[in-house]
Amino acid sequence: MEFTLKTPVKKAKDLSGRLKELRLLKDWKRSNFAKRSGVAESSLKRNMA
């Protein structure tokens, strides 16, 4: 079994990419996702680009 260590920045980018994929699969606008998640839309713009 092989393990790959990722930096916190890489983990955050991977997670934000996955969340964007899921948001788009549900056909949610960024504003709708922000309301549902309790996160500011500006944070999503910055981190899910």
The 8 nearest C-alpha neighbors of each residue, nearest first, counted from 0:
[[1, 2, 3, 4, 5, 6, 10, 9],
 [2, 0, 3, 4, 5, 6, 10, 9],
 [3, 1, 4, 0, 5, 6, 10, 9],
 [2, 4, 5, 1, 6, 0, 10, 9],
 [3, 5, 2, 6, 10, 7, 9, 1],
 [6, 4, 9, 10, 3, 7, 8, 2],
 [5, 7, 9, 8, 10, 4, 11, 12],
 [6, 8, 10, 9, 11, 5, 12, 4],
 [9, 7, 11, 6, 10, 12, 5, 13],
 [10, 8, 12, 6, 11, 7, 5, 13],
 [11, 9, 7, 13, 8, 12, 14, 5],
 [10, 12, 14, 8, 9, 13, 15, 7],
 [13, 11, 9, 15, 14, 10, 16, 8],
 [12, 14, 10, 16, 11, 15, 9, 17],
 [15, 13, 17, 11, 16, 12, 10, 18],
 [14, 16, 18, 12, 47, 17, 13, 11],
 [17, 15, 19, 13, 14, 18, 12, 47],
 [16, 18, 20, 14, 19, 15, 13, 21],
 [19, 17, 15, 21, 20, 16, 22, 14],
 [18, 20, 22, 16, 17, 21, 23, 15],
 [21, 19, 17, 23, 18, 22, 24, 16],
 [20, 22, 24, 18, 23, 19, 17, 25],
 [23, 21, 19, 25, 20, 27, 24, 18],
 [22, 24, 26, 20, 25, 21, 27, 19],
 [25, 23, 21, 26, 22, 20, 27, 19],
 [24, 26, 23, 22, 27, 21, 20, 28],
 [25, 27, 23, 24, 22, 28, 21, 29],
 [28, 26, 25, 22, 23, 31, 32, 29],
 [27, 29, 31, 30, 32, 26, 22, 23],
 [28, 30, 32, 31, 33, 27, 40, 43],
 [31, 29, 33, 28, 32, 40, 34, 27],
 [32, 30, 34, 28, 33, 29, 27, 35],
 [31, 33, 29, 35, 30, 34, 36, 27],
 [32, 34, 38, 30, 40, 36, 31, 35],
 [35, 33, 31, 37, 32, 36, 30, 38],
 [34, 36, 32, 33, 37, 31, 38, 30],
 [37, 35, 33, 38, 34, 32, 31, 39],
 [38, 36, 34, 35, 33, 39, 32, 40],
 [39, 37, 33, 36, 40, 34, 42, 43],
 [38, 40, 42, 41, 33, 37, 43, 34],
 [39, 41, 43, 33, 42, 30, 44, 38],
 [40, 42, 44, 39, 43, 45, 38, 46],
 [43, 41, 45, 39, 40, 44, 46, 38],
 [42, 44, 40, 46, 41, 47, 45, 39],
 [45, 43, 41, 42, 47, 46, 48, 40],
 [44, 46, 42, 43, 47, 48, 41, 40],
 [47, 45, 43, 44, 48, 42, 15, 12],
 [48, 46, 15, 43, 44, 45, 19, 16],
 [47, 46, 44, 45, 43, 16, 15, 19]]
